[in-house]
Each structure stands twice: as C-alpha cells, then as structure tokens.
Amino acid sequence: MPARDLGVEGWHKPWSGGNGGNCLEAMKLADGRVAVRQSSDPDGPALIYTDGEIRAFIQGAKAGEADFLLS
C-alpha cells in the first residue's frame, strides 16, 4: 500500500539510530494492524502487518532470533 494513503499523522520512529535519517517508521492502524515505512521515502510503500505478525517479530527479536542479521 502507498504510505501516503495512510496520512502523515501517527507515524513513530522507534528504530531511529543516528544513521542520517534512514529510519523505519511505524503506525498502529485503527484495526490493530501495524504499518511500517522507510522514513527517507514517506511516499513509498508501507508494509502492513497483523498484530500477531508484529508481536511475533518483536518477541523473536527480543529473544535474539534475529541476531544473525547483525553479524
């Protein structure tokens, strides 16, 4: 879905990390899903995840299941 279709209000940058503005932004949608977009391309695509998908991702990341991406 084009991120611009979701509006400009409500986006948060929970994963900003001093990397020159290349951050992920997330928005909780009214139906409980979560939209994610690239902050440097706010008019680009937004990926939409269900509550269960985003919950599994966050819990897995906390448990170290994505640590392989850092090495």
Backbone hydrogen bonds, N-H to C=O, Kabsch-Sander energy under -0.5 kcal/mol:
donor,donor_aa,acceptor,acceptor_aa,energy
3,A,44,G,-3.1
5,D,2,P,-1.5
6,L,3,A,-2.1
7,G,4,R,-1.4
11,W,8,V,-0.5
12,H,26,A,-2.4
15,W,24,L,-0.8
16,S,13,K,-1.1
22,N,19,N,-0.8
23,C,21,G,-1.7
25,E,37,R,-2.8
26,A,12,H,-2.6
27,M,35,A,-2.3
29,L,27,M,-0.6
29,L,33,R,-3.1
32,G,29,L,-2.2
34,V,49,Y,-2.8
35,A,27,M,-2.9
36,V,47,L,-2.4
37,R,25,E,-2.4
39,S,23,C,-3.4
39,S,37,R,-0.5
41,D,38,Q,-1.7
44,G,41,D,-2.3
46,A,1,M,-3.1
47,L,36,V,-2.7
49,Y,34,V,-3.1
49,Y,47,L,-0.5
54,I,50,T,-2.4
55,R,51,D,-2.4
56,A,52,G,-2.3
57,F,53,E,-2.2
58,I,54,I,-2.6
59,Q,55,R,-2.6
60,G,56,A,-2.4
61,A,57,F,-2.6
62,K,58,I,-2.4
63,A,59,Q,-1.6
64,G,61,A,-1.4
65,E,60,G,-2.5
67,D,64,G,-1.5
69,L,66,A,-2.0
70,L,67,D,-1.9
71,S,68,F,-0.8
